[in-house]
């Protein structure tokens, strides 16, 4: 039985680790190299394969992507909508939903998409792409797309895997590329998020992507009674924002008379205020109690070399810039190889035709003799070759048609070769200074695509809103000592308090119970209430307590009440049927006179005790015994 359990444990452990690794690496966490999750990479690759310049039905794109992605059409469709709404790589036609209002996209059969010029320029190069078999082995898919942009920071992303998560906040396209230029030039740079919804942002706690930013809605106040919301924070929709305002109003945290949402392609939420309430006092309450202010936490985890890696924004940009330089170098080297191949072939063709090497073929009787004639004829001009001639070159020379030979233009061939030599020289010049070449490439991308991608979120600083300070003091709590009830539903009583939701009351009864509570609707306080006052949770309250237990033994203690759970009942007295005799808040409580319970032949019937010698202890502690005899009466000596 033990062996079976051990085997099952090993099986579960192995399978769970394999599943966790798969979810982390192949589903939820983007790769550092191209900044994409597998489903996004497969979507873009499919769009490149389908690209003919025209729009494609999203349903067709999803169907084609399913040949590479094994997790169903729903996940592919959702990923396509999210990627398209980033407005960088996919051009939309139709209703793709709205980040601002939260409305969902239309069905996939009704909407269309295609790649943007930016995507075609910077994401695709099949000759320099590493390929792998798809999940069923029928097709090839890219291991990474050869991207030339800091995609992870541009798009932003969220992912939840097994035991880890990632959240990369989106950054501004222009600022990212300008930061790459600064990095290549050896200059310092700073990067902060930029959200498509706009809004205002405080970056004091961003810490290069290891912290968080505070984001606020952009709110206009044209007068003391006019509040209009023009932009919503990141991750908030107009629908959820209105719901949060309504919830705060229902709880009495803010006072409004109307909330009207006139949002179309631009946000416009108008808030009406009642008489006696101004916009100036309502704005801090909106930031404190509604989604008009939210925190956006950054937690950058990316897959690097098939392992998750926690990174900063600077590290991601540095890695993206190094990858860009490497990619440009690979493209230039590939272009150089193609130019050298072209130059080699044109040189062979020129020698073959101008020197009439093809005439030697006429006397050859066999295929071997034909090939030998070409080899012998071309060998005389080996000094002019770009590189040694191969059998493939001979085959290609023999495939030249008579029409091409007869129409051969010596001047044109020379111009073509000169153009190729000039192009080779230009490529080699670029390769000699890759840093300069990379900067020029980034500047060209900025000139062509950066004009319409300016910052949308304004960077500023916020004064922290103290929720307690801006809370409305609109709850009237009344205490009726005859019934023992206290709360907002109690209509009459000698004592009442005007409170906010953040205010607290401390009530101590003579049975030794105490509790700390807020503005409750109706609460029963047991026994006779000895103390009922406002309570400051930060400072707490200090008391000297003198009480008798059920055997009339007298105890005293000095306590500090500060730690509590709201509404929970606590006890100052050990055991049942005890009573608090004195509850003092003086720094020096002084002495008490004790009258003992009379007994036959008892000589000493009274005594005194100095309460100043008591040492601080826990509210739940027993305390110090004040007398060795039962006590019938306790009186403070003033």
C-alpha positions as CSV (number, residue, x, y, z in Angstrom):
1,X,0.0,0.0,0.0
2,X,2.8,2.4,0.8
3,X,4.5,1.8,-2.6
4,X,1.3,2.5,-4.4
5,X,0.8,5.8,-2.6
6,X,4.4,6.8,-3.2
7,X,4.1,6.0,-6.9
8,X,0.9,8.0,-7.1
9,X,2.6,10.9,-5.4
10,X,5.5,10.8,-7.9
11,X,3.0,10.6,-10.8
12,X,1.0,13.6,-9.6
13,X,4.1,15.6,-8.8
14,X,5.6,15.0,-12.3
15,X,2.4,15.7,-14.1
16,X,1.6,18.8,-12.1
17,X,5.1,20.2,-12.7
18,X,4.7,19.5,-16.4
19,X,1.4,21.2,-16.5
20,X,2.6,24.2,-14.5
21,X,5.6,24.6,-16.8
22,X,3.4,24.4,-19.9
23,X,1.0,27.0,-18.6
24,X,3.8,29.4,-17.6
25,X,5.9,29.1,-20.8
26,X,3.4,28.2,-23.5
27,X,0.2,30.0,-22.5
28,X,0.1,32.8,-19.9
29,X,3.4,34.6,-19.8
30,X,4.8,36.6,-22.8
31,X,8.2,36.0,-24.2
32,X,10.9,38.6,-23.8
33,X,12.1,38.2,-27.4
34,X,9.0,39.3,-29.1
35,X,6.7,40.4,-26.2
36,X,3.9,38.1,-27.3
37,X,2.0,35.2,-25.8
38,X,1.8,32.1,-28.0
39,X,-1.8,32.8,-29.1
40,X,-0.9,36.3,-30.1
41,X,2.2,35.1,-32.0
42,X,0.1,32.5,-33.8
43,X,-2.6,35.1,-34.7
44,X,-0.1,37.5,-36.2
45,X,1.7,34.8,-38.1
46,X,-1.7,33.6,-39.5
47,X,-2.5,37.2,-40.6
48,X,0.9,37.4,-42.3
49,X,0.3,34.2,-44.1
50,X,-3.2,35.4,-45.2
51,X,-2.1,38.9,-46.0
52,X,-3.1,40.1,-49.5
53,X,-3.8,43.7,-48.6
54,X,-7.5,43.2,-48.1
55,X,-9.6,42.8,-45.0
56,X,-10.3,39.2,-43.7
57,X,-13.3,38.0,-41.8
58,X,-12.3,37.5,-38.2
59,X,-14.1,34.2,-38.2
60,X,-11.8,33.0,-41.1
61,X,-8.7,34.3,-39.2
62,X,-9.8,32.3,-36.1
63,X,-10.3,29.2,-38.2
64,X,-6.8,29.4,-39.8
65,X,-5.2,30.1,-36.4
66,X,-6.8,27.0,-34.9
67,X,-4.4,25.0,-37.1
68,X,-1.6,26.2,-34.9
69,X,-3.4,26.9,-31.6
70,X,-4.8,23.9,-29.7
71,X,-7.1,25.7,-27.2
72,X,-10.2,26.5,-29.1
73,X,-11.8,29.4,-31.0
74,X,-13.0,31.4,-28.0
75,X,-9.5,32.0,-26.7
76,X,-8.3,32.9,-30.2
77,X,-11.2,35.3,-30.7
78,X,-10.7,37.0,-27.4
79,X,-7.0,37.4,-28.0
80,X,-7.6,38.9,-31.4
81,X,-10.1,41.5,-30.0
82,X,-7.6,42.5,-27.3
83,X,-4.7,42.8,-29.7
84,X,-6.8,44.7,-32.3
85,X,-7.9,47.2,-29.6
86,X,-4.3,48.1,-28.9
87,X,-4.3,49.9,-32.3
88,X,-0.7,49.0,-33.3
89,X,-0.7,45.8,-35.4
90,X,-4.2,45.0,-36.5
91,X,-6.5,47.4,-38.5
92,X,-10.1,47.0,-37.6
93,X,-13.3,47.2,-39.6
94,X,-16.6,46.8,-37.7
95,X,-17.5,46.7,-34.1
96,X,-14.6,45.5,-32.0
97,X,-16.1,46.6,-28.7
98,X,-14.8,49.5,-26.6
99,X,-12.2,49.7,-23.9
100,X,-13.9,52.9,-22.7
101,X,-17.5,51.6,-22.3
102,X,-16.8,47.9,-21.8
103,X,-19.1,46.9,-24.7
104,X,-18.3,43.6,-26.3
105,X,-17.3,43.1,-29.9
106,X,-19.7,41.9,-32.5
107,X,-19.7,38.3,-33.6
108,X,-16.6,37.2,-35.5
109,X,-18.6,36.6,-38.7
110,X,-19.5,40.3,-38.9
111,X,-16.1,42.0,-38.3
112,X,-13.0,42.1,-40.4
113,X,-9.3,42.9,-39.8
114,X,-5.9,43.1,-41.5
115,X,-2.3,43.9,-40.6
116,X,-1.3,47.5,-40.2
117,X,1.7,49.0,-42.2
118,X,3.6,49.1,-38.9
119,X,3.2,45.4,-38.4
120,X,4.2,44.6,-41.9
121,X,7.3,46.8,-41.5
122,X,8.5,45.6,-38.1
123,X,7.2,42.1,-37.2
124,X,7.8,39.8,-40.2
125,X,10.8,38.3,-42.0
126,X,10.3,34.6,-42.9
127,X,13.9,34.1,-44.1
128,X,15.2,35.0,-40.6
129,X,12.6,33.3,-38.5
130,X,13.2,30.1,-36.4
131,X,10.5,27.6,-37.1
132,X,9.0,24.7,-35.1
133,X,6.4,22.1,-35.8
134,X,2.8,22.9,-34.8
135,X,1.0,20.9,-32.1
136,X,-0.1,18.2,-34.6
137,X,3.0,18.3,-36.8
138,X,1.1,19.3,-40.0
139,X,2.4,22.9,-40.1
140,X,5.3,25.1,-39.1
141,X,5.0,28.0,-36.7
142,X,7.5,30.6,-35.6
143,X,9.3,30.1,-32.3
144,X,9.5,33.9,-32.0
145,X,8.5,36.6,-34.5
146,X,11.6,38.7,-35.6
147,X,10.1,41.9,-34.1
148,X,12.0,45.2,-34.2
149,X,10.0,47.0,-31.5
150,X,9.8,46.8,-27.7
151,X,6.4,45.0,-28.1
152,X,6.1,43.9,-24.4
153,X,6.2,47.5,-23.2
154,X,4.1,48.8,-26.1
155,X,1.2,46.5,-25.7
156,X,1.2,45.8,-22.0
157,X,-0.2,42.5,-20.9
158,X,-1.7,40.5,-18.1
159,X,-1.3,36.8,-17.4
160,X,-2.0,34.4,-14.6
161,X,-0.1,31.1,-14.6
162,X,0.5,28.4,-12.0
163,X,2.2,30.0,-9.0
164,X,3.0,33.3,-10.8
165,X,1.4,36.2,-12.7
166,X,2.6,39.0,-14.9
167,X,1.3,42.5,-15.4
168,X,3.1,44.8,-17.8
169,X,1.6,48.3,-18.1
170,X,1.4,49.8,-21.6
171,X,3.9,52.5,-22.5
172,X,4.0,55.2,-25.2
173,X,5.3,54.2,-28.6
174,X,7.2,57.4,-29.3
175,X,8.7,57.5,-25.8
176,X,9.9,53.9,-26.0
177,X,11.7,54.5,-29.3
178,X,13.2,57.7,-28.1
179,X,14.4,55.8,-25.0
180,X,16.0,53.2,-27.3
181,X,17.9,56.0,-29.0
182,X,19.1,57.4,-25.7
183,X,20.2,54.0,-24.6
184,X,22.2,53.5,-27.8
185,X,23.8,56.9,-27.3
186,X,24.7,56.0,-23.7
187,X,22.3,58.6,-22.2
188,X,20.0,57.9,-19.2
189,X,16.3,57.5,-19.8
190,X,13.1,57.2,-17.8
191,X,9.9,55.4,-18.9
192,X,6.4,55.7,-17.5
193,X,3.1,54.0,-18.6
194,X,0.7,55.6,-21.1
195,X,-2.9,54.3,-21.2
196,X,-5.2,54.4,-24.1
197,X,-8.0,55.7,-21.9
198,X,-6.0,58.8,-21.0
199,X,-6.5,60.2,-17.5
200,X,-4.1,61.6,-15.0
201,X,-1.2,59.5,-13.5
202,X,1.1,59.8,-10.5
203,X,4.3,57.8,-11.0
204,X,6.0,58.5,-7.7
205,X,5.8,54.8,-6.7
206,X,6.4,53.2,-10.2
207,X,10.0,52.2,-9.4
208,X,11.0,51.3,-12.9
209,X,8.1,48.8,-13.2
210,X,8.5,47.2,-9.8
211,X,5.8,49.3,-8.1
212,X,2.5,50.9,-9.0
213,X,1.0,54.1,-10.4
214,X,-2.1,56.0,-9.3
215,X,-4.5,56.8,-12.1
216,X,-7.3,59.3,-11.9
217,X,-10.2,60.2,-14.2
218,X,-10.0,63.5,-15.9
219,X,-12.8,65.6,-14.3
220,X,-13.9,69.0,-15.2
221,X,-15.7,71.3,-12.7
222,X,-17.0,74.4,-14.5
223,X,-18.9,75.7,-11.5
224,X,-19.8,74.9,-7.9
225,X,-22.5,72.4,-9.1
226,X,-21.1,71.1,-12.4
227,X,-19.0,67.9,-12.5
228,X,-18.2,66.2,-15.8
229,X,-15.9,63.2,-16.2
230,X,-14.0,63.4,-19.6
231,X,-11.6,60.4,-19.3
232,X,-11.6,57.2,-17.2
233,X,-8.7,55.5,-15.5
234,X,-6.9,52.5,-16.9
235,X,-8.8,49.3,-16.4
236,X,-12.1,51.1,-15.7
237,X,-15.0,51.4,-18.1
238,X,-17.7,54.1,-18.0
239,X,-20.2,51.4,-16.9
240,X,-18.1,50.2,-14.0
241,X,-17.3,53.8,-13.0
242,X,-21.0,54.8,-12.9
243,X,-21.7,51.7,-10.9
244,X,-19.0,52.6,-8.3
245,X,-20.4,56.1,-8.0
246,X,-23.9,54.8,-7.5
247,X,-22.6,52.3,-4.9
248,X,-20.8,55.1,-3.0
249,X,-24.0,57.3,-3.1
250,X,-26.1,54.4,-1.7
251,X,-23.7,54.0,1.2
252,X,-23.9,57.7,1.9
253,X,-20.2,58.3,1.2
254,X,-21.1,61.0,-1.5
255,X,-24.2,62.9,-2.2
256,X,-25.5,63.2,-5.8
257,X,-28.8,63.8,-7.4
258,X,-28.2,62.4,-10.9
259,X,-25.6,60.5,-12.9
260,X,-26.0,60.8,-16.7
261,X,-23.7,58.9,-19.1
262,X,-23.6,60.7,-22.5
263,X,-20.5,58.8,-23.7
264,X,-20.1,58.2,-27.4
265,X,-16.7,58.0,-29.0
266,X,-15.6,60.4,-26.2
267,X,-16.3,60.0,-22.5
268,X,-18.9,62.4,-20.9
269,X,-20.4,61.5,-17.6
270,X,-22.3,64.3,-15.9
271,X,-22.9,64.3,-12.1
272,X,-25.6,66.4,-10.5
273,X,-25.2,67.6,-6.9
274,X,-27.9,68.4,-4.4
275,X,-28.5,71.7,-2.6
276,X,-25.8,72.5,-0.1
277,X,-23.1,70.2,-1.7
278,X,-20.4,71.7,-3.8
279,X,-18.1,70.3,-6.5
280,X,-15.1,71.3,-4.4
281,X,-16.0,68.9,-1.5
282,X,-17.3,66.2,-3.8
283,X,-14.2,65.8,-5.9
284,X,-12.0,64.3,-3.1
285,X,-14.9,62.0,-2.2
286,X,-15.1,60.7,-5.8
287,X,-11.3,60.0,-5.7
288,X,-11.6,58.4,-2.3
289,X,-14.7,56.2,-2.6
290,X,-15.2,55.4,-6.4
291,X,-13.2,54.2,-9.3
292,X,-12.3,57.7,-10.3
293,X,-8.9,56.8,-8.7
294,X,-7.4,53.4,-9.0
295,X,-4.0,51.8,-8.5
296,X,-2.3,50.1,-11.4
297,X,0.3,47.6,-10.1
298,X,3.2,46.6,-12.3
299,X,4.7,43.1,-12.0
300,X,6.9,42.3,-15.0
301,X,7.5,38.6,-15.5
302,X,8.6,37.5,-19.0
303,X,9.9,34.2,-20.5
304,X,13.6,34.4,-21.2
305,X,15.5,31.3,-22.5
306,X,12.4,29.2,-21.6
307,X,12.4,30.3,-18.0
308,X,10.3,33.0,-16.3
309,X,12.3,36.1,-15.4
310,X,11.3,39.0,-13.2
311,X,12.5,42.2,-14.8
312,X,12.3,46.0,-14.8
313,X,11.2,48.3,-17.5
314,X,14.8,49.4,-18.2
315,X,16.0,45.8,-18.5
316,X,13.2,45.0,-20.9
317,X,13.9,48.0,-23.1
318,X,17.7,47.2,-23.0
319,X,17.0,43.6,-24.1
320,X,14.6,44.8,-26.8
321,X,17.2,47.3,-28.1
322,X,19.9,44.5,-28.2
323,X,17.5,42.3,-30.0
324,X,16.7,45.0,-32.6
325,X,20.4,45.6,-33.2
326,X,21.0,41.8,-33.6
327,X,18.0,41.6,-36.0
328,X,19.1,44.5,-38.1
329,X,22.5,43.0,-38.4
330,X,21.1,39.6,-39.4
331,X,19.0,41.3,-42.1
332,X,21.9,43.3,-43.4
333,X,24.1,40.1,-43.5
334,X,21.3,38.3,-45.3
335,X,20.9,41.2,-47.8
336,X,24.7,41.2,-48.3
337,X,24.6,37.4,-49.1
338,X,21.8,38.0,-51.6
339,X,23.7,40.9,-53.3
340,X,26.9,38.8,-53.4
341,X,24.9,35.9,-54.9
342,X,23.4,38.3,-57.5
343,X,26.8,39.8,-58.3
344,X,28.3,36.3,-58.6
345,X,25.7,35.2,-61.0
346,X,25.7,38.3,-63.2
347,X,29.5,38.1,-63.5
348,X,29.3,34.4,-64.6
349,X,26.5,35.2,-67.0
350,X,28.5,38.2,-68.4
351,X,31.6,36.0,-68.9
352,X,29.5,33.1,-70.4
353,X,27.8,35.3,-73.0
354,X,30.4,38.0,-73.8
355,X,33.2,35.5,-74.3
356,X,30.9,33.1,-76.2
357,X,31.6,30.2,-73.9
358,X,28.3,28.8,-75.0
359,X,29.8,28.1,-78.5
360,X,31.9,25.3,-77.0
361,X,28.7,23.3,-76.3
362,X,27.9,22.9,-80.1
363,X,30.7,20.2,-80.6
364,X,29.9,18.2,-77.4
365,X,28.1,14.9,-77.9
366,X,27.2,13.9,-74.4
367,X,25.9,15.7,-71.3
368,X,29.2,15.1,-69.5
369,X,31.0,16.7,-72.5
370,X,28.7,19.7,-72.4
371,X,29.4,20.3,-68.7
372,X,33.1,19.9,-69.3
373,X,33.0,22.4,-72.1
374,X,31.5,25.0,-69.8
375,X,34.0,24.2,-67.0
376,X,36.9,24.5,-69.4
377,X,35.6,27.6,-71.1
378,X,34.9,29.4,-67.8
379,X,38.1,28.4,-66.1
380,X,40.1,30.8,-68.1
381,X,38.3,33.7,-66.5
382,X,38.5,32.4,-62.9
383,X,40.3,35.6,-61.8
384,X,37.1,37.6,-62.5
385,X,34.9,35.3,-60.4
386,X,33.3,36.7,-57.2
387,X,33.7,33.3,-55.7
388,X,34.6,29.8,-57.1
389,X,32.1,28.4,-59.6
390,X,30.1,25.3,-58.6
391,X,28.2,22.5,-60.4
392,X,25.0,24.4,-59.6
393,X,26.3,27.4,-61.4
394,X,27.1,25.3,-64.5
395,X,23.6,23.9,-64.5
396,X,22.2,27.4,-64.3
397,X,24.4,28.6,-67.1
398,X,23.2,25.8,-69.3
399,X,19.6,26.8,-68.6
400,X,20.0,30.2,-70.2
401,X,17.7,30.5,-73.2
402,X,18.9,31.5,-76.7
403,X,16.5,34.5,-76.7
404,X,18.2,35.9,-73.6
405,X,21.7,35.4,-75.2
406,X,20.6,37.1,-78.4
407,X,19.1,40.1,-76.5
408,X,22.1,40.5,-74.2
409,X,22.9,44.1,-73.5
410,X,26.5,44.6,-72.3
411,X,25.9,48.2,-71.1
412,X,22.9,47.2,-69.0
413,X,24.8,44.3,-67.4
414,X,27.6,46.6,-66.5
415,X,25.2,49.1,-64.9
416,X,23.5,46.3,-63.0
417,X,26.8,45.0,-61.6
418,X,27.9,48.6,-60.7
419,X,24.6,49.1,-58.9
420,X,25.1,45.8,-57.0
421,X,28.7,46.8,-56.1
422,X,27.4,50.1,-54.7
423,X,24.7,48.4,-52.7
424,X,27.2,46.0,-51.3
425,X,29.4,48.8,-50.3
426,X,26.5,50.6,-48.6
427,X,25.5,47.5,-46.7
428,X,29.1,46.9,-45.5
429,X,29.2,50.5,-44.3
430,X,26.1,50.0,-42.2
431,X,27.5,46.7,-40.8
432,X,30.7,48.5,-39.7
433,X,28.7,50.8,-37.4
434,X,25.6,48.9,-36.2
435,X,24.8,51.4,-33.4
436,X,24.5,54.3,-35.9
437,X,22.5,52.0,-38.3
438,X,20.1,51.1,-35.5
439,X,19.6,54.7,-34.4
440,X,18.8,55.7,-38.0
441,X,16.3,52.8,-38.3
442,X,14.5,53.9,-35.1
443,X,14.4,57.5,-36.3
444,X,12.9,56.4,-39.6
445,X,10.2,54.4,-37.8
446,X,9.5,57.4,-35.6
447,X,9.2,59.7,-38.6
448,X,6.8,57.4,-40.4
449,X,4.6,56.1,-37.6
450,X,5.1,58.2,-34.5
451,X,3.1,61.3,-35.5
452,X,-0.3,60.0,-34.5
453,X,0.9,58.2,-31.3
454,X,1.5,61.0,-28.8
455,X,1.1,60.6,-25.1
456,X,-2.5,60.3,-23.9
457,X,-2.1,60.0,-20.1
458,X,-0.9,63.1,-18.3
459,X,1.9,62.7,-15.8
460,X,1.3,64.7,-12.6
461,X,1.4,64.4,-8.8
462,X,-1.6,63.8,-6.5
463,X,-2.2,64.8,-3.0
464,X,-3.2,61.7,-1.1
465,X,-6.9,61.8,-0.2
466,X,-7.5,61.0,3.4
467,X,-10.7,59.0,3.4
468,X,-11.4,59.8,7.0
469,X,-11.0,63.5,6.4
470,X,-13.4,63.7,3.5
471,X,-15.9,61.2,4.9
472,X,-19.4,62.7,5.3
473,X,-20.5,63.1,9.0
474,X,-24.0,62.2,8.2
475,X,-24.8,59.3,10.6
476,X,-26.6,60.3,13.8
477,X,-26.0,57.6,16.5
478,X,-28.2,57.8,19.6
479,X,-27.9,55.9,22.9
480,X,-30.9,55.1,25.1
481,X,-29.7,54.0,28.5
482,X,-33.1,52.7,29.6
483,X,-33.3,50.1,26.8
484,X,-29.5,49.7,26.4
485,X,-29.8,50.2,22.6
486,X,-27.5,52.4,20.5
487,X,-27.5,53.1,16.8
488,X,-28.9,55.1,13.9
489,X,-32.3,53.5,14.3
490,X,-32.6,54.6,17.9
491,X,-34.8,57.7,17.8
492,X,-34.5,59.2,21.3
493,X,-31.9,59.3,24.1
494,X,-29.8,61.6,26.2
495,X,-26.7,61.1,24.2
496,X,-26.1,61.2,20.4
497,X,-23.0,61.3,18.1
498,X,-22.7,62.5,14.5
499,X,-20.4,60.1,12.8
500,X,-18.9,59.0,9.5
501,X,-18.3,55.5,8.5
502,X,-14.7,55.8,9.7
503,X,-15.5,57.0,13.2
504,X,-15.6,54.6,16.1
505,X,-17.1,54.5,19.6
506,X,-15.8,52.7,22.6
507,X,-18.4,51.3,25.1
508,X,-17.4,49.7,28.4
509,X,-20.1,48.1,30.6
510,X,-20.0,47.4,34.3
511,X,-20.1,43.6,33.6
512,X,-16.5,44.0,32.2
513,X,-17.4,43.8,28.5
514,X,-16.3,46.3,26.0
515,X,-16.6,46.7,22.2
516,X,-15.5,49.2,19.6
517,X,-18.0,49.8,16.8
518,X,-19.0,52.2,14.0
519,X,-22.4,53.7,13.2
520,X,-24.4,50.5,13.5
521,X,-28.2,50.5,12.8
522,X,-29.1,49.1,16.3
523,X,-26.8,47.5,18.9
524,X,-27.6,46.3,22.5
525,X,-25.0,47.2,25.1
526,X,-25.2,44.9,28.1
527,X,-25.4,46.0,31.8
528,X,-24.7,49.6,32.9
529,X,-22.6,51.5,30.4
530,X,-19.7,53.2,32.3
531,X,-17.9,54.6,29.3
532,X,-19.2,55.7,25.9
533,X,-17.0,58.0,23.9
534,X,-15.4,58.4,20.5
535,X,-12.4,56.2,20.0
536,X,-9.1,56.9,18.2
537,X,-7.8,53.6,16.8
538,X,-4.3,55.1,16.3
539,X,-3.8,56.4,19.8
540,X,-6.1,54.0,21.7
541,X,-7.3,54.7,25.3
542,X,-5.6,54.2,28.7
543,X,-7.6,53.1,31.7
544,X,-7.1,52.0,35.3
545,X,-9.7,49.3,36.1
546,X,-10.7,48.1,39.6
547,X,-13.1,45.2,39.6
548,X,-14.4,42.4,41.8
549,X,-14.8,38.8,40.7
550,X,-17.7,36.5,41.7
551,X,-16.0,35.7,45.0
552,X,-15.7,39.5,45.7
553,X,-12.0,39.4,45.5
554,X,-10.7,42.8,44.3
555,X,-8.2,43.3,41.4
556,X,-6.7,46.3,39.7
557,X,-4.8,46.8,36.4
558,X,-3.7,49.5,34.1
559,X,-4.6,48.8,30.4
560,X,-4.2,50.3,27.0
561,X,-7.0,49.5,24.5
562,X,-5.8,49.8,20.9
563,X,-6.0,46.5,19.1
564,X,-9.5,45.4,18.2
565,X,-11.8,43.8,15.6
566,X,-14.7,46.1,14.8
567,X,-17.9,45.0,16.6
568,X,-16.4,42.1,18.5
569,X,-17.1,41.9,22.3
570,X,-14.1,41.7,24.7
571,X,-13.9,41.1,28.4
572,X,-11.9,43.0,31.1
573,X,-12.9,40.5,33.9
574,X,-11.8,36.9,34.2
575,X,-14.7,34.6,34.9
576,X,-18.5,35.2,35.1
577,X,-20.5,37.5,37.5
578,X,-17.7,40.0,38.0
579,X,-18.3,43.7,38.3
580,X,-16.2,46.8,37.4
581,X,-16.1,49.1,40.5
582,X,-13.9,51.9,39.2
583,X,-13.0,52.9,35.6
584,X,-10.4,55.7,35.7
585,X,-8.7,57.6,32.9
586,X,-6.4,59.8,35.1
587,X,-2.6,59.5,34.6
588,X,-2.3,59.3,38.4
589,X,-5.4,57.4,39.7
590,X,-4.3,57.8,43.4
591,X,-5.5,55.6,46.3
592,X,-8.6,53.6,46.9
593,X,-10.3,52.7,50.2
594,X,-11.4,49.1,50.5
595,X,-14.1,47.9,52.9
596,X,-13.9,44.2,53.6
597,X,-16.7,41.7,53.9
598,X,-17.4,41.4,57.6
599,X,-16.8,38.0,59.2
600,X,-16.9,36.8,62.8
601,X,-13.7,37.5,64.8
602,X,-12.3,39.5,61.9
603,X,-10.2,42.3,63.4
604,X,-9.2,44.3,60.2
605,X,-12.3,45.4,58.2
606,X,-10.8,48.0,55.9
607,X,-7.6,48.9,54.0
608,X,-6.1,51.1,51.3
609,X,-4.2,50.5,48.1
610,X,-2.1,52.9,45.9
611,X,-3.2,52.4,42.3
612,X,-0.2,54.4,41.0
613,X,2.1,51.4,41.6
614,X,0.1,49.2,39.1
615,X,2.1,48.3,36.0
616,X,0.6,48.3,32.5
617,X,-0.8,45.0,31.3
618,X,-3.1,43.4,28.7
619,X,-6.8,44.3,28.9
620,X,-7.6,40.5,29.2
621,X,-5.0,40.0,32.0
622,X,-6.2,39.1,35.6
623,X,-4.5,42.1,37.2
624,X,-3.1,42.6,40.7
625,X,-5.0,41.6,43.8
626,X,-5.6,44.6,45.9
627,X,-6.5,42.8,49.1
628,X,-6.3,39.3,50.6
629,X,-9.9,39.4,51.8
630,X,-13.2,39.7,49.9
631,X,-14.3,43.3,49.5
632,X,-17.8,44.7,49.9
633,X,-17.1,48.4,49.0
634,X,-14.5,50.3,47.0
635,X,-14.1,54.0,47.2
636,X,-11.6,56.3,45.6
637,X,-9.7,58.6,47.9
638,X,-9.5,62.1,46.3
